[in-house]
Amino acid sequence: MGFQRPSVIDANRLGLTGAPKDPKAVLAVVGWRGPVDRTIVAGKSVMKNGHLLGIDEERVAAEANACWRRFVEKNA
């Protein structure tokens, strides 16, 4: 068994066909612009399975949507 790097992007997605054969070419050839499944900052996982760790995503989304609505109403 060799060293296996943790996966940041799920290479089994349809849009990444061929990526498991050459993972280094994913960004250059395929050009991934979507959300990632996992993010590690300074050795600490901050996103897992596509969800931010340590925050209430539903609450933050609700607050952001309320802010957007106020902006649109003010500037309509």
N, C-alpha and C positions, 0 to 999 in steps of 0.2 A: 504494500500500500504506500503510495507516494503522498506528498503534500497536496492538499486540495484547498484552493483559495476559496474564501467565502464568496457567494454570488451576490452581486449588487443589482444586477438586472437579470430577470428570468429569461434565459436564452431560448427557452422552449416556446416562446410566443410565435405566432404565425409570421409577424413582421420581421422576425429575426432569423428566418430560415437560413441555415448554413452557419450561423454564429458559433455553435458548439465546436465546429471544425477549426475555426480560427478566431478565438475570442478577442484577440488584439485588434482585429480588423473591424469589429462591430461598429465603433464610433466613426471610423473613417469611411467604411463602405456602406453600411446600413444607415448610419446617422441617427442614433437614438435621440429623440426629443421628448419622449413621454415620461411619465412618472417612473421612478425607480422603486424597487421592492425593498431595498435595504440601503441605509446610509450610515457610514461610520465616520466620526469626526474625532480626531486625536485618540483613536483606539476605543471610543465609546459608541455603542449603537444608539443612534438618535431616530432611526426609522426602521421598522420591521414589518414585513408583510404589507408594505405600502401605507402604513400608518405611523404618524409621528408619535414618539414615546414621550411621556412626561407632560402632555397637555391634553385638555379636553377638546378634541377636534370638533365635536358637534357644537359646543359652546362658542368656540372661536369662529366657526363658519356662520353661526347665527348672528354673532356680533358684526362680522364682516358684511353680511347681507343687509343688516339693519343700517350700517354706515353707508353702503352703496345706495340703498333706497333714499336715505336723507339727502345724499349728494344729488341724485337724479331729480328728486322733488324740488330741491333748491335751485337747480340749474336748468330746469325744463322750460 
